Amino acid sequence: MERVVGTKEMTTVTAIKIGENLMINVGIARSIGIVKSIHKNEIEIDLKIPVCADKNDKVVLSRQILGRWRLIGYGEIVG
């Protein structure tokens, strides 16, 4: 996504970095994890609480911005 969803200001999404905390939502499951690696358009996240997901399931990613979790991107499970 180009802009952060849910902020009053037009905040642009910065690139995801290794070591960053992100929240991932898969269906109704939610977990927080740390980004372990980045390869082109794929990221690997070490989740604190495992979630059940199948290959090609849709996910959304959120980042803490100004003390709240804000939607910054979406994708799907690979591998």
mmCIF file of the N, C-alpha and C atoms, coordinates in Angstrom:
data_MODEL
# 
_entry.id   MODEL 
# 
loop_
_atom_site.group_PDB 
_atom_site.id 
_atom_site.type_symbol 
_atom_site.label_atom_id 
_atom_site.label_alt_id 
_atom_site.label_comp_id 
_atom_site.label_asym_id 
_atom_site.label_entity_id 
_atom_site.label_seq_id 
_atom_site.pdbx_PDB_ins_code 
_atom_site.Cartn_x 
_atom_site.Cartn_y 
_atom_site.Cartn_z 
_atom_site.occupancy 
_atom_site.B_iso_or_equiv 
_atom_site.pdbx_formal_charge 
_atom_site.auth_seq_id 
_atom_site.auth_comp_id 
_atom_site.auth_asym_id 
_atom_site.auth_atom_id 
_atom_site.pdbx_PDB_model_num 
ATOM 1   N N  . MET A 1 1  ? 0.844  -1.167  0.000  1.00 0.00 ? 1  MET A N  1 
ATOM 2   C CA . MET A 1 1  ? 0.000  0.000   0.000  1.00 0.00 ? 1  MET A CA 1 
ATOM 3   C C  . MET A 1 1  ? 0.892  1.234   0.000  1.00 0.00 ? 1  MET A C  1 
ATOM 4   N N  . GLU A 1 2  ? 0.382  2.301   -0.563 1.00 0.00 ? 2  GLU A N  1 
ATOM 5   C CA . GLU A 1 2  ? 1.151  3.532   -0.623 1.00 0.00 ? 2  GLU A CA 1 
ATOM 6   C C  . GLU A 1 2  ? 0.962  4.385   0.630  1.00 0.00 ? 2  GLU A C  1 
ATOM 7   N N  . ARG A 1 3  ? -0.266 4.361   1.203  1.00 0.00 ? 3  ARG A N  1 
ATOM 8   C CA . ARG A 1 3  ? -0.558 5.172   2.379  1.00 0.00 ? 3  ARG A CA 1 
ATOM 9   C C  . ARG A 1 3  ? -1.056 4.300   3.514  1.00 0.00 ? 3  ARG A C  1 
ATOM 10  N N  . VAL A 1 4  ? -0.835 4.779   4.747  1.00 0.00 ? 4  VAL A N  1 
ATOM 11  C CA . VAL A 1 4  ? -1.309 4.096   5.946  1.00 0.00 ? 4  VAL A CA 1 
ATOM 12  C C  . VAL A 1 4  ? -2.816 4.309   6.053  1.00 0.00 ? 4  VAL A C  1 
ATOM 13  N N  . VAL A 1 5  ? -3.556 3.242   6.351  1.00 0.00 ? 5  VAL A N  1 
ATOM 14  C CA . VAL A 1 5  ? -4.997 3.326   6.499  1.00 0.00 ? 5  VAL A CA 1 
ATOM 15  C C  . VAL A 1 5  ? -5.332 3.679   7.945  1.00 0.00 ? 5  VAL A C  1 
ATOM 16  N N  . GLY A 1 6  ? -6.234 4.654   8.147  1.00 0.00 ? 6  GLY A N  1 
ATOM 17  C CA . GLY A 1 6  ? -6.725 4.977   9.483  1.00 0.00 ? 6  GLY A CA 1 
ATOM 18  C C  . GLY A 1 6  ? -6.072 6.173   10.148 1.00 0.00 ? 6  GLY A C  1 
ATOM 19  N N  . THR A 1 7  ? -5.239 6.914   9.451  1.00 0.00 ? 7  THR A N  1 
ATOM 20  C CA . THR A 1 7  ? -4.652 8.119   10.035 1.00 0.00 ? 7  THR A CA 1 
ATOM 21  C C  . THR A 1 7  ? -5.270 9.348   9.386  1.00 0.00 ? 7  THR A C  1 
ATOM 22  N N  . LYS A 1 8  ? -5.361 10.432  10.150 1.00 0.00 ? 8  LYS A N  1 
ATOM 23  C CA . LYS A 1 8  ? -5.919 11.674  9.617  1.00 0.00 ? 8  LYS A CA 1 
ATOM 24  C C  . LYS A 1 8  ? -4.983 12.283  8.580  1.00 0.00 ? 8  LYS A C  1 
ATOM 25  N N  . GLU A 1 9  ? -3.682 12.199  8.865  1.00 0.00 ? 9  GLU A N  1 
ATOM 26  C CA . GLU A 1 9  ? -2.700 12.736  7.932  1.00 0.00 ? 9  GLU A CA 1 
ATOM 27  C C  . GLU A 1 9  ? -2.462 11.733  6.808  1.00 0.00 ? 9  GLU A C  1 
ATOM 28  N N  . MET A 1 10 ? -1.961 12.207  5.693  1.00 0.00 ? 10 MET A N  1 
ATOM 29  C CA . MET A 1 10 ? -1.633 11.351  4.559  1.00 0.00 ? 10 MET A CA 1 
ATOM 30  C C  . MET A 1 10 ? -0.239 10.758  4.788  1.00 0.00 ? 10 MET A C  1 
ATOM 31  N N  . THR A 1 11 ? -0.136 9.769   5.662  1.00 0.00 ? 11 THR A N  1 
ATOM 32  C CA . THR A 1 11 ? 1.134  9.150   5.997  1.00 0.00 ? 11 THR A CA 1 
ATOM 33  C C  . THR A 1 11 ? 1.474  8.085   4.971  1.00 0.00 ? 11 THR A C  1 
ATOM 34  N N  . THR A 1 12 ? 2.683  8.150   4.415  1.00 0.00 ? 12 THR A N  1 
ATOM 35  C CA . THR A 1 12 ? 3.100  7.134   3.453  1.00 0.00 ? 12 THR A CA 1 
ATOM 36  C C  . THR A 1 12 ? 3.692  5.939   4.185  1.00 0.00 ? 12 THR A C  1 
ATOM 37  N N  . VAL A 1 13 ? 3.580  4.780   3.576  1.00 0.00 ? 13 VAL A N  1 
ATOM 38  C CA . VAL A 1 13 ? 4.116  3.554   4.161  1.00 0.00 ? 13 VAL A CA 1 
ATOM 39  C C  . VAL A 1 13 ? 5.603  3.454   3.817  1.00 0.00 ? 13 VAL A C  1 
ATOM 40  N N  . THR A 1 14 ? 6.430  3.329   4.850  1.00 0.00 ? 14 THR A N  1 
ATOM 41  C CA . THR A 1 14 ? 7.860  3.125   4.624  1.00 0.00 ? 14 THR A CA 1 
ATOM 42  C C  . THR A 1 14 ? 8.122  1.635   4.467  1.00 0.00 ? 14 THR A C  1 
ATOM 43  N N  . ALA A 1 15 ? 9.270  1.300   3.914  1.00 0.00 ? 15 ALA A N  1 
ATOM 44  C CA . ALA A 1 15 ? 9.619  -0.103  3.668  1.00 0.00 ? 15 ALA A CA 1 
ATOM 45  C C  . ALA A 1 15 ? 9.704  -0.884  4.981  1.00 0.00 ? 15 ALA A C  1 
ATOM 46  N N  . ILE A 1 16 ? 9.312  -2.147  4.922  1.00 0.00 ? 16 ILE A N  1 
ATOM 47  C CA . ILE A 1 16 ? 9.424  -3.042  6.075  1.00 0.00 ? 16 ILE A CA 1 
ATOM 48  C C  . ILE A 1 16 ? 10.894 -3.366  6.290  1.00 0.00 ? 16 ILE A C  1 
ATOM 49  N N  . LYS A 1 17 ? 11.302 -3.403  7.578  1.00 0.00 ? 17 LYS A N  1 
ATOM 50  C CA . LYS A 1 17 ? 12.706 -3.634  7.916  1.00 0.00 ? 17 LYS A CA 1 
ATOM 51  C C  . LYS A 1 17 ? 12.866 -4.904  8.744  1.00 0.00 ? 17 LYS A C  1 
ATOM 52  N N  . ILE A 1 18 ? 14.019 -5.543  8.621  1.00 0.00 ? 18 ILE A N  1 
ATOM 53  C CA . ILE A 1 18 ? 14.333 -6.718  9.443  1.00 0.00 ? 18 ILE A CA 1 
ATOM 54  C C  . ILE A 1 18 ? 14.370 -6.288  10.905 1.00 0.00 ? 18 ILE A C  1 
ATOM 55  N N  . GLY A 1 19 ? 13.759 -7.096  11.776 1.00 0.00 ? 19 GLY A N  1 
ATOM 56  C CA . GLY A 1 19 ? 13.705 -6.806  13.202 1.00 0.00 ? 19 GLY A CA 1 
ATOM 57  C C  . GLY A 1 19 ? 12.489 -6.000  13.622 1.00 0.00 ? 19 GLY A C  1 
ATOM 58  N N  . GLU A 1 20 ? 11.701 -5.555  12.668 1.00 0.00 ? 20 GLU A N  1 
ATOM 59  C CA . GLU A 1 20 ? 10.514 -4.752  12.962 1.00 0.00 ? 20 GLU A CA 1 
ATOM 60  C C  . GLU A 1 20 ? 9.372  -5.635  13.462 1.00 0.00 ? 20 GLU A C  1 
ATOM 61  N N  . ASN A 1 21 ? 8.590  -5.132  14.411 1.00 0.00 ? 21 ASN A N  1 
ATOM 62  C CA . ASN A 1 21 ? 7.396  -5.824  14.893 1.00 0.00 ? 21 ASN A CA 1 
ATOM 63  C C  . ASN A 1 21 ? 6.229  -5.487  13.985 1.00 0.00 ? 21 ASN A C  1 
ATOM 64  N N  . LEU A 1 22 ? 5.504  -6.519  13.551 1.00 0.00 ? 22 LEU A N  1 
ATOM 65  C CA . LEU A 1 22 ? 4.309  -6.350  12.731 1.00 0.00 ? 22 LEU A CA 1 
ATOM 66  C C  . LEU A 1 22 ? 3.195  -7.213  13.296 1.00 0.00 ? 22 LEU A C  1 
ATOM 67  N N  . MET A 1 23 ? 1.957  -6.783  13.094 1.00 0.00 ? 23 MET A N  1 
ATOM 68  C CA . MET A 1 23 ? 0.810  -7.621  13.420 1.00 0.00 ? 23 MET A CA 1 
ATOM 69  C C  . MET A 1 23 ? 0.320  -8.221  12.113 1.00 0.00 ? 23 MET A C  1 
ATOM 70  N N  . ILE A 1 24 ? 0.022  -9.519  12.148 1.00 0.00 ? 24 ILE A N  1 
ATOM 71  C CA . ILE A 1 24 ? -0.481 -10.212 10.966 1.00 0.00 ? 24 ILE A CA 1 
ATOM 72  C C  . ILE A 1 24 ? -1.861 -10.772 11.300 1.00 0.00 ? 24 ILE A C  1 
ATOM 73  N N  . ASN A 1 25 ? -2.800 -10.589 10.382 1.00 0.00 ? 25 ASN A N  1 
ATOM 74  C CA . ASN A 1 25 ? -4.137 -11.146 10.515 1.00 0.00 ? 25 ASN A CA 1 
ATOM 75  C C  . ASN A 1 25 ? -4.363 -12.111 9.364  1.00 0.00 ? 25 ASN A C  1 
ATOM 76  N N  . VAL A 1 26 ? -4.749 -13.347 9.725  1.00 0.00 ? 26 VAL A N  1 
ATOM 77  C CA . VAL A 1 26 ? -5.073 -14.382 8.742  1.00 0.00 ? 26 VAL A CA 1 
ATOM 78  C C  . VAL A 1 26 ? -6.471 -14.858 9.090  1.00 0.00 ? 26 VAL A C  1 
ATOM 79  N N  . GLY A 1 27 ? -7.448 -14.522 8.261  1.00 0.00 ? 27 GLY A N  1 
ATOM 80  C CA . GLY A 1 27 ? -8.832 -14.841 8.600  1.00 0.00 ? 27 GLY A CA 1 
ATOM 81  C C  . GLY A 1 27 ? -9.189 -14.121 9.890  1.00 0.00 ? 27 GLY A C  1 
ATOM 82  N N  . ILE A 1 28 ? -9.598 -14.879 10.915 1.00 0.00 ? 28 ILE A N  1 
ATOM 83  C CA . ILE A 1 28 ? -9.915 -14.261 12.199 1.00 0.00 ? 28 ILE A CA 1 
ATOM 84  C C  . ILE A 1 28 ? -8.755 -14.373 13.184 1.00 0.00 ? 28 ILE A C  1 
ATOM 85  N N  . ALA A 1 29 ? -7.682 -15.057 12.797 1.00 0.00 ? 29 ALA A N  1 
ATOM 86  C CA . ALA A 1 29 ? -6.513 -15.215 13.669 1.00 0.00 ? 29 ALA A CA 1 
ATOM 87  C C  . ALA A 1 29 ? -5.629 -13.973 13.594 1.00 0.00 ? 29 ALA A C  1 
ATOM 88  N N  . ARG A 1 30 ? -5.002 -13.647 14.733 1.00 0.00 ? 30 ARG A N  1 
ATOM 89  C CA . ARG A 1 30 ? -4.142 -12.468 14.793 1.00 0.00 ? 30 ARG A CA 1 
ATOM 90  C C  . ARG A 1 30 ? -2.923 -12.813 15.641 1.00 0.00 ? 30 ARG A C  1 
ATOM 91  N N  . SER A 1 31 ? -1.763 -12.339 15.215 1.00 0.00 ? 31 SER A N  1 
ATOM 92  C CA . SER A 1 31 ? -0.533 -12.566 15.964 1.00 0.00 ? 31 SER A CA 1 
ATOM 93  C C  . SER A 1 31 ? 0.441  -11.430 15.687 1.00 0.00 ? 31 SER A C  1 
ATOM 94  N N  . ILE A 1 32 ? 1.380  -11.266 16.584 1.00 0.00 ? 32 ILE A N  1 
ATOM 95  C CA . ILE A 1 32 ? 2.449  -10.288 16.406 1.00 0.00 ? 32 ILE A CA 1 
ATOM 96  C C  . ILE A 1 32 ? 3.729  -11.066 16.168 1.00 0.00 ? 32 ILE A C  1 
ATOM 97  N N  . GLY A 1 33 ? 4.548  -10.548 15.287 1.00 0.00 ? 33 GLY A N  1 
ATOM 98  C CA . GLY A 1 33 ? 5.797  -11.225 14.987 1.00 0.00 ? 33 GLY A CA 1 
ATOM 99  C C  . GLY A 1 33 ? 6.898  -10.250 14.626 1.00 0.00 ? 33 GLY A C  1 
ATOM 100 N N  . ILE A 1 34 ? 8.095  -10.787 14.535 1.00 0.00 ? 34 ILE A N  1 
ATOM 101 C CA . ILE A 1 34 ? 9.277  -10.008 14.182 1.00 0.00 ? 34 ILE A CA 1 
ATOM 102 C C  . ILE A 1 34 ? 9.729  -10.428 12.793 1.00 0.00 ? 34 ILE A C  1 
ATOM 103 N N  . VAL A 1 35 ? 10.001 -9.450  11.942 1.00 0.00 ? 35 VAL A N  1 
ATOM 104 C CA . VAL A 1 35 ? 10.451 -9.720  10.581 1.00 0.00 ? 35 VAL A CA 1 
ATOM 105 C C  . VAL A 1 35 ? 11.857 -10.310 10.649 1.00 0.00 ? 35 VAL A C  1 
ATOM 106 N N  . LYS A 1 36 ? 12.013 -11.519 10.101 1.00 0.00 ? 36 LYS A N  1 
ATOM 107 C CA . LYS A 1 36 ? 13.307 -12.220 10.128 1.00 0.00 ? 36 LYS A CA 1 
ATOM 108 C C  . LYS A 1 36 ? 14.095 -12.044 8.842  1.00 0.00 ? 36 LYS A C  1 
ATOM 109 N N  . SER A 1 37 ? 13.407 -12.023 7.702  1.00 0.00 ? 37 SER A N  1 
ATOM 110 C CA . SER A 1 37 ? 14.120 -11.852 6.431  1.00 0.00 ? 37 SER A CA 1 
ATOM 111 C C  . SER A 1 37 ? 13.194 -11.231 5.396  1.00 0.00 ? 37 SER A C  1 
ATOM 112 N N  . ILE A 1 38 ? 13.812 -10.601 4.421  1.00 0.00 ? 38 ILE A N  1 
ATOM 113 C CA . ILE A 1 38 ? 13.088 -9.963  3.329  1.00 0.00 ? 38 ILE A CA 1 
ATOM 114 C C  . ILE A 1 38 ? 13.753 -10.385 2.026  1.00 0.00 ? 38 ILE A C  1 
ATOM 115 N N  . HIS A 1 39 ? 12.966 -10.930 1.100  1.00 0.00 ? 39 HIS A N  1 
ATOM 116 C CA . HIS A 1 39 ? 13.447 -11.353 -0.215 1.00 0.00 ? 39 HIS A CA 1 
ATOM 117 C C  . HIS A 1 39 ? 12.496 -10.823 -1.273 1.00 0.00 ? 39 HIS A C  1 
ATOM 118 N N  . LYS A 1 40 ? 12.901 -9.785  -1.981 1.00 0.00 ? 40 LYS A N  1 
ATOM 119 C CA . LYS A 1 40 ? 12.073 -9.154  -3.023 1.00 0.00 ? 40 LYS A CA 1 
ATOM 120 C C  . LYS A 1 40 ? 10.711 -8.795  -2.443 1.00 0.00 ? 40 LYS A C  1 
ATOM 121 N N  . ASN A 1 41 ? 9.644  -9.459  -2.861 1.00 0.00 ? 41 ASN A N  1 
ATOM 122 C CA . ASN A 1 41 ? 8.291  -9.153  -2.371 1.00 0.00 ? 41 ASN A CA 1 
ATOM 123 C C  . ASN A 1 41 ? 7.816  -10.126 -1.302 1.00 0.00 ? 41 ASN A C  1 
ATOM 124 N N  . GLU A 1 42 ? 8.723  -10.891 -0.692 1.00 0.00 ? 42 GLU A N  1 
ATOM 125 C CA . GLU A 1 42 ? 8.366  -11.851 0.348  1.00 0.00 ? 42 GLU A CA 1 
ATOM 126 C C  . GLU A 1 42 ? 9.071  -11.495 1.646  1.00 0.00 ? 42 GLU A C  1 
ATOM 127 N N  . ILE A 1 43 ? 8.347  -11.664 2.756  1.00 0.00 ? 43 ILE A N  1 
ATOM 128 C CA . ILE A 1 43 ? 8.972  -11.478 4.067  1.00 0.00 ? 43 ILE A CA 1 
ATOM 129 C C  . ILE A 1 43 ? 8.715  -12.718 4.908  1.00 0.00 ? 43 ILE A C  1 
ATOM 130 N N  . GLU A 1 44 ? 9.637  -12.995 5.796  1.00 0.00 ? 44 GLU A N  1 
ATOM 131 C CA . GLU A 1 44 ? 9.493  -14.101 6.738  1.00 0.00 ? 44 GLU A CA 1 
ATOM 132 C C  . GLU A 1 44 ? 9.342  -13.500 8.125  1.00 0.00 ? 44 GLU A C  1 
ATOM 133 N N  . ILE A 1 45 ? 8.283  -13.921 8.837  1.00 0.00 ? 45 ILE A N  1 
ATOM 134 C CA . ILE A 1 45 ? 7.982  -13.370 10.151 1.00 0.00 ? 45 ILE A CA 1 
ATOM 135 C C  . ILE A 1 45 ? 8.001  -14.498 11.177 1.00 0.00 ? 45 ILE A C  1 
ATOM 136 N N  . ASP A 1 46 ? 8.683  -14.272 12.296 1.00 0.00 ? 46 ASP A N  1 
ATOM 137 C CA . ASP A 1 46 ? 8.704  -15.198 13.424 1.00 0.00 ? 46 ASP A CA 1 
ATOM 138 C C  . ASP A 1 46 ? 7.571  -14.794 14.359 1.00 0.00 ? 46 ASP A C  1 
ATOM 139 N N  . LEU A 1 47 ? 6.464  -15.553 14.357 1.00 0.00 ? 47 LEU A N  1 
ATOM 140 C CA . LEU A 1 47 ? 5.277  -15.206 15.127 1.00 0.00 ? 47 LEU A CA 1 
ATOM 141 C C  . LEU A 1 47 ? 5.417  -15.583 16.595 1.00 0.00 ? 47 LEU A C  1 
ATOM 142 N N  . LYS A 1 48 ? 4.905  -14.727 17.483 1.00 0.00 ? 48 LYS A N  1 
ATOM 143 C CA . LYS A 1 48 ? 4.907  -15.017 18.922 1.00 0.00 ? 48 LYS A CA 1 
ATOM 144 C C  . LYS A 1 48 ? 3.857  -16.063 19.254 1.00 0.00 ? 48 LYS A C  1 
ATOM 145 N N  . ILE A 1 49 ? 2.705  -15.987 18.586 1.00 0.00 ? 49 ILE A N  1 
ATOM 146 C CA . ILE A 1 49 ? 1.638  -16.978 18.740 1.00 0.00 ? 49 ILE A CA 1 
ATOM 147 C C  . ILE A 1 49 ? 1.363  -17.557 17.360 1.00 0.00 ? 49 ILE A C  1 
ATOM 148 N N  . PRO A 1 50 ? 1.526  -18.874 17.176 1.00 0.00 ? 50 PRO A N  1 
ATOM 149 C CA . PRO A 1 50 ? 1.295  -19.473 15.854 1.00 0.00 ? 50 PRO A CA 1 
ATOM 150 C C  . PRO A 1 50 ? -0.157 -19.309 15.405 1.00 0.00 ? 50 PRO A C  1 
ATOM 151 N N  . VAL A 1 51 ? -0.363 -19.232 14.108 1.00 0.00 ? 51 VAL A N  1 
ATOM 152 C CA . VAL A 1 51 ? -1.707 -19.204 13.529 1.00 0.00 ? 51 VAL A CA 1 
ATOM 153 C C  . VAL A 1 51 ? -1.819 -20.330 12.518 1.00 0.00 ? 51 VAL A C  1 
ATOM 154 N N  . CYS A 1 52 ? -3.021 -20.846 12.340 1.00 0.00 ? 52 CYS A N  1 
ATOM 155 C CA . CYS A 1 52 ? -3.265 -21.871 11.325 1.00 0.00 ? 52 CYS A CA 1 
ATOM 156 C C  . CYS A 1 52 ? -3.579 -21.176 10.012 1.00 0.00 ? 52 CYS A C  1 
ATOM 157 N N  . ALA A 1 53 ? -2.813 -21.517 8.992  1.00 0.00 ? 53 ALA A N  1 
ATOM 158 C CA . ALA A 1 53 ? -3.026 -20.916 7.683  1.00 0.00 ? 53 ALA A CA 1 
ATOM 159 C C  . ALA A 1 53 ? -2.615 -21.910 6.610  1.00 0.00 ? 53 ALA A C  1 
ATOM 160 N N  . ASP A 1 54 ? -3.281 -21.819 5.480  1.00 0.00 ? 54 ASP A N  1 
ATOM 161 C CA . ASP A 1 54 ? -2.945 -22.637 4.327  1.00 0.00 ? 54 ASP A CA 1 
ATOM 162 C C  . ASP A 1 54 ? -2.228 -21.784 3.300  1.00 0.00 ? 54 ASP A C  1 
ATOM 163 N N  . LYS A 1 55 ? -1.524 -22.447 2.410  1.00 0.00 ? 55 LYS A N  1 
ATOM 164 C CA . LYS A 1 55 ? -0.874 -21.759 1.299  1.00 0.00 ? 55 LYS A CA 1 
ATOM 165 C C  . LYS A 1 55 ? -1.934 -20.978 0.532  1.00 0.00 ? 55 LYS A C  1 
ATOM 166 N N  . ASN A 1 56 ? -1.601 -19.774 0.125  1.00 0.00 ? 56 ASN A N  1 
ATOM 167 C CA . ASN A 1 56 ? -2.465 -18.857 -0.626 1.00 0.00 ? 56 ASN A CA 1 
ATOM 168 C C  . ASN A 1 56 ? -3.540 -18.171 0.208  1.00 0.00 ? 56 ASN A C  1 
ATOM 169 N N  . ASP A 1 57 ? -3.573 -18.387 1.542  1.00 0.00 ? 57 ASP A N  1 
ATOM 170 C CA . ASP A 1 57 ? -4.499 -17.633 2.391  1.00 0.00 ? 57 ASP A CA 1 
ATOM 171 C C  . ASP A 1 57 ? -4.117 -16.160 2.363  1.00 0.00 ? 57 ASP A C  1 
ATOM 172 N N  . LYS A 1 58 ? -5.110 -15.294 2.398  1.00 0.00 ? 58 LYS A N  1 
ATOM 173 C CA . LYS A 1 58 ? -4.879 -13.848 2.394  1.00 0.00 ? 58 LYS A CA 1 
ATOM 174 C C  . LYS A 1 58 ? -4.504 -13.380 3.797  1.00 0.00 ? 58 LYS A C  1 
ATOM 175 N N  . VAL A 1 59 ? -3.597 -12.412 3.872  1.00 0.00 ? 59 VAL A N  1 
ATOM 176 C CA . VAL A 1 59 ? -3.167 -11.844 5.151  1.00 0.00 ? 59 VAL A CA 1 
ATOM 177 C C  . VAL A 1 59 ? -3.127 -10.323 5.035  1.00 0.00 ? 59 VAL A C  1 
ATOM 178 N N  . VAL A 1 60 ? -3.254 -9.658  6.184  1.00 0.00 ? 60 VAL A N  1 
ATOM 179 C CA . VAL A 1 60 ? -3.041 -8.214  6.233  1.00 0.00 ? 60 VAL A CA 1 
ATOM 180 C C  . VAL A 1 60 ? -1.965 -7.921  7.268  1.00 0.00 ? 60 VAL A C  1 
ATOM 181 N N  . LEU A 1 61 ? -1.185 -6.882  7.010  1.00 0.00 ? 61 LEU A N  1 
ATOM 182 C CA . LEU A 1 61 ? -0.083 -6.499  7.889  1.00 0.00 ? 61 LEU A CA 1 
ATOM 183 C C  . LEU A 1 61 ? -0.350 -5.126  8.475  1.00 0.00 ? 61 LEU A C  1 
ATOM 184 N N  . SER A 1 62 ? -0.082 -4.993  9.771  1.00 0.00 ? 62 SER A N  1 
ATOM 185 C CA . SER A 1 62 ? -0.242 -3.722  10.459 1.00 0.00 ? 62 SER A CA 1 
ATOM 186 C C  . SER A 1 62 ? 1.042  -3.378  11.194 1.00 0.00 ? 62 SER A C  1 
ATOM 187 N N  . ARG A 1 63 ? 1.260  -2.076  11.349 1.00 0.00 ? 63 ARG A N  1 
ATOM 188 C CA . ARG A 1 63 ? 2.447  -1.544  12.035 1.00 0.00 ? 63 ARG A CA 1 
ATOM 189 C C  . ARG A 1 63 ? 1.951  -0.556  13.086 1.00 0.00 ? 63 ARG A C  1 
ATOM 190 N N  . GLN A 1 64 ? 2.663  -0.460  14.211 1.00 0.00 ? 64 GLN A N  1 
ATOM 191 C CA . GLN A 1 64 ? 2.287  0.517   15.228 1.00 0.00 ? 64 GLN A CA 1 
ATOM 192 C C  . GLN A 1 64 ? 2.722  1.901   14.777 1.00 0.00 ? 64 GLN A C  1 
ATOM 193 N N  . ILE A 1 65 ? 1.738  2.784   14.647 1.00 0.00 ? 65 ILE A N  1 
ATOM 194 C CA . ILE A 1 65 ? 1.978  4.169   14.260 1.00 0.00 ? 65 ILE A CA 1 
ATOM 195 C C  . ILE A 1 65 ? 1.221  5.051   15.249 1.00 0.00 ? 65 ILE A C  1 
ATOM 196 N N  . LEU A 1 66 ? 1.944  5.924   15.924 1.00 0.00 ? 66 LEU A N  1 
ATOM 197 C CA . LEU A 1 66 ? 1.367  6.807   16.943 1.00 0.00 ? 66 LEU A CA 1 
ATOM 198 C C  . LEU A 1 66 ? 0.593  6.015   17.999 1.00 0.00 ? 66 LEU A C  1 
ATOM 199 N N  . GLY A 1 67 ? 1.141  4.866   18.412 1.00 0.00 ? 67 GLY A N  1 
ATOM 200 C CA . GLY A 1 67 ? 0.561  4.071   19.486 1.00 0.00 ? 67 GLY A CA 1 
ATOM 201 C C  . GLY A 1 67 ? -0.603 3.181   19.106 1.00 0.00 ? 67 GLY A C  1 
ATOM 202 N N  . ARG A 1 68 ? -0.939 3.095   17.823 1.00 0.00 ? 68 ARG A N  1 
ATOM 203 C CA . ARG A 1 68 ? -2.049 2.238   17.379 1.00 0.00 ? 68 ARG A CA 1 
ATOM 204 C C  . ARG A 1 68 ? -1.601 1.390   16.194 1.00 0.00 ? 68 ARG A C  1 
ATOM 205 N N  . TRP A 1 69 ? -2.213 0.215   16.078 1.00 0.00 ? 69 TRP A N  1 
ATOM 206 C CA . TRP A 1 69 ? -1.913 -0.643  14.938 1.00 0.00 ? 69 TRP A CA 1 
ATOM 207 C C  . TRP A 1 69 ? -2.651 -0.116  13.721 1.00 0.00 ? 69 TRP A C  1 
ATOM 208 N N  . ARG A 1 70 ? -1.903 0.145   12.646 1.00 0.00 ? 70 ARG A N  1 
ATOM 209 C CA . ARG A 1 70 ? -2.478 0.694   11.414 1.00 0.00 ? 70 ARG A CA 1 
ATOM 210 C C  . ARG A 1 70 ? -2.155 -0.217  10.238 1.00 0.00 ? 70 ARG A C  1 
ATOM 211 N N  . LEU A 1 71 ? -3.135 -0.419  9.392  1.00 0.00 ? 71 LEU A N  1 
ATOM 212 C CA . LEU A 1 71 ? -2.997 -1.263  8.209  1.00 0.00 ? 71 LEU A CA 1 
ATOM 213 C C  . LEU A 1 71 ? -1.966 -0.657  7.248  1.00 0.00 ? 71 LEU A C  1 
ATOM 214 N N  . ILE A 1 72 ? -0.955 -1.465  6.869  1.00 0.00 ? 72 ILE A N  1 
ATOM 215 C CA . ILE A 1 72 ? 0.069  -0.975  5.951  1.00 0.00 ? 72 ILE A CA 1 
ATOM 216 C C  . ILE A 1 72 ? 0.204  -1.837  4.695  1.00 0.00 ? 72 ILE A C  1 
ATOM 217 N N  . GLY A 1 73 ? -0.390 -3.034  4.701  1.00 0.00 ? 73 GLY A N  1 
ATOM 218 C CA . GLY A 1 73 ? -0.217 -3.877  3.529  1.00 0.00 ? 73 GLY A CA 1 
ATOM 219 C C  . GLY A 1 73 ? -1.028 -5.160  3.614  1.00 0.00 ? 73 GLY A C  1 
ATOM 220 N N  . TYR A 1 74 ? -0.978 -5.905  2.532  1.00 0.00 ? 74 TYR A N  1 
ATOM 221 C CA . TYR A 1 74 ? -1.690 -7.177  2.458  1.00 0.00 ? 74 TYR A CA 1 
ATOM 222 C C  . TYR A 1 74 ? -0.910 -8.108  1.546  1.00 0.00 ? 74 TYR A C  1 
ATOM 223 N N  . GLY A 1 75 ? -1.260 -9.379  1.585  1.00 0.00 ? 75 GLY A N  1 
ATOM 224 C CA . GLY A 1 75 ? -0.581 -10.350 0.744  1.00 0.00 ? 75 GLY A CA 1 
ATOM 225 C C  . GLY A 1 75 ? -1.195 -11.723 0.928  1.00 0.00 ? 75 GLY A C  1 
ATOM 226 N N  . GLU A 1 76 ? -0.372 -12.748 0.673  1.00 0.00 ? 76 GLU A N  1 
ATOM 227 C CA . GLU A 1 76 ? -0.848 -14.118 0.832  1.00 0.00 ? 76 GLU A CA 1 
ATOM 228 C C  . GLU A 1 76 ? 0.291  -15.008 1.318  1.00 0.00 ? 76 GLU A C  1 
ATOM 229 N N  . ILE A 1 77 ? -0.090 -16.113 1.942  1.00 0.00 ? 77 ILE A N  1 
ATOM 230 C CA . ILE A 1 77 ? 0.872  -17.087 2.466  1.00 0.00 ? 77 ILE A CA 1 
ATOM 231 C C  . ILE A 1 77 ? 1.490  -17.852 1.278  1.00 0.00 ? 77 ILE A C  1 
ATOM 232 N N  . VAL A 1 78 ? 2.816  -17.971 1.295  1.00 0.00 ? 78 VAL A N  1 
ATOM 233 C CA . VAL A 1 78 ? 3.519  -18.772 0.272  1.00 0.00 ? 78 VAL A CA 1 
ATOM 234 C C  . VAL A 1 78 ? 4.342  -19.846 0.971  1.00 0.00 ? 78 VAL A C  1 
ATOM 235 N N  . GLY A 1 79 ? 4.707  -20.848 0.222  1.00 0.00 ? 79 GLY A N  1 
ATOM 236 C CA . GLY A 1 79 ? 5.606  -21.893 0.722  1.00 0.00 ? 79 GLY A CA 1 
ATOM 237 C C  . GLY A 1 79 ? 5.045  -22.804 1.677  1.00 0.00 ? 79 GLY A C  1 
# 
